[in-house]
């Protein structure tokens, strides 16, 4: 009752397991960054949303990719490749958001230290 196309390329299970490991580790870093940033002593402002939104969307895409990769069907090359593309898109979005967050914090700190009388 196997409905899989016998001609369809398959991914080696060891390769798939390595991919799952990498996705899990990088997802943990993304989640760790947003958690650490949320605990940052610099008060959040509404303009921080331009950094938070890409991070959160990126994390959501990374979680989606991990969910696809955890399914046994991800041994099919087409499904594995789709999950990889989703993960890379999520990683790029999260990285852009992290970069924006760092810039926003840098400008916020430098603006406060440039004020007269600020220590």
VOTORLUM-898672 format. One record per residue (C-alpha): residue in three letters; x, z, y negated. Coordinates in steps of 0.1 Angstrom, whole numbers, padded with zeros to 4 digits, always signed. Each point is the difference from the previous one (the first is absolute). Example, Ala and Ser with C-alpha at 12.3 -4.5 7.8 and 13.67 -1.06 7.14 Angstrom:
BEGIN
ALA+0123+0078+0045SER+0014-0007-0034
END
This chain:
BEGIN
UNK+0000+0000+0000UNK+0030-0004-0023UNK-0011-0022-0029UNK+0034-0003-0015UNK+0015-0035-0003UNK+0028-0001+0026UNK+0020-0023-0023UNK-0001+0024-0030UNK+0034+0015-0008UNK+0004+0037+0006UNK+0021+0026-0017UNK+0023+0021+0022UNK-0013+0036+0002UNK+0034+0014-0010UNK+0000-0021-0032UNK-0036+0011-0007UNK+0009+0036+0005UNK+0029-0004-0025UNK-0023-0015-0025UNK-0025+0028+0004UNK+0029+0025-0006UNK+0011-0017-0032UNK-0035-0003-0013UNK-0006+0037+0007UNK+0032+0011-0017UNK-0005-0021-0031UNK-0037+0011-0002UNK+0012+0036+0002UNK+0024-0006-0029UNK-0029-0016-0021UNK-0023+0030+0007UNK+0029+0024-0007UNK+0006-0016-0034UNK-0036+0001-0011UNK-0002+0036+0011UNK+0032+0010-0018UNK-0010-0019-0031UNK-0034+0018+0000UNK+0018+0033+0000UNK+0023-0011-0029UNK-0001+0024-0030UNK-0005-0028-0025UNK-0038+0000-0007UNK-0018-0031+0012UNK-0015-0024-0026UNK-0024-0028+0004UNK+0028-0026-0004UNK+0015+0013+0033UNK-0028-0019+0017UNK+0020-0032-0004UNK+0025+0015+0024UNK-0023+0019+0023UNK-0023-0029+0008UNK+0026-0023+0015UNK+0015+0029+0019UNK-0034+0009+0015UNK-0009-0035+0008UNK+0035-0005+0015UNK-0005+0031+0021UNK-0034-0012+0012UNK+0015-0033+0010UNK+0028+0017+0019UNK-0025+0022+0018UNK-0020-0031+0009UNK+0031-0017+0014UNK+0008+0031+0020UNK-0035+0000+0014UNK+0003-0036+0010UNK+0034+0005+0016UNK-0012+0030+0020UNK-0026-0022+0018UNK+0011-0016+0032UNK-0011-0033-0013UNK+0029+0001-0024UNK+0022-0013+0029UNK-0014-0034-0009UNK+0024-0017-0024UNK-0027-0011-0025UNK-0014+0035-0003UNK+0034+0016-0003UNK+0010-0025-0027UNK-0032+0007-0019UNK+0006+0038+0001UNK+0036-0006-0011UNK-0012-0020-0030UNK-0025+0027-0010UNK+0027+0026+0003UNK+0024-0019-0022UNK-0027-0005-0026UNK-0007+0037+0001UNK+0037+0008-0002UNK+0005-0022-0030UNK-0030+0014-0018UNK+0011+0036+0007UNK+0035-0008-0012UNK-0013-0015-0032UNK-0021+0031-0006UNK+0029+0023+0006UNK+0021-0020-0024UNK-0027+0002-0026UNK-0004+0038+0006UNK+0037+0005-0005UNK+0000-0020-0032UNK-0031+0019-0013UNK+0016+0033+0007UNK+0033-0011-0016UNK-0017-0012-0032UNK-0022+0032-0001UNK+0031+0022+0003UNK+0020-0020-0025UNK-0028-0001-0025UNK-0004+0038+0002UNK+0037+0006-0004UNK+0002-0023-0030UNK-0025+0021-0019UNK+0014+0021-0028UNK+0004+0036+0010UNK-0004-0008+0037UNK+0026+0016+0023
END
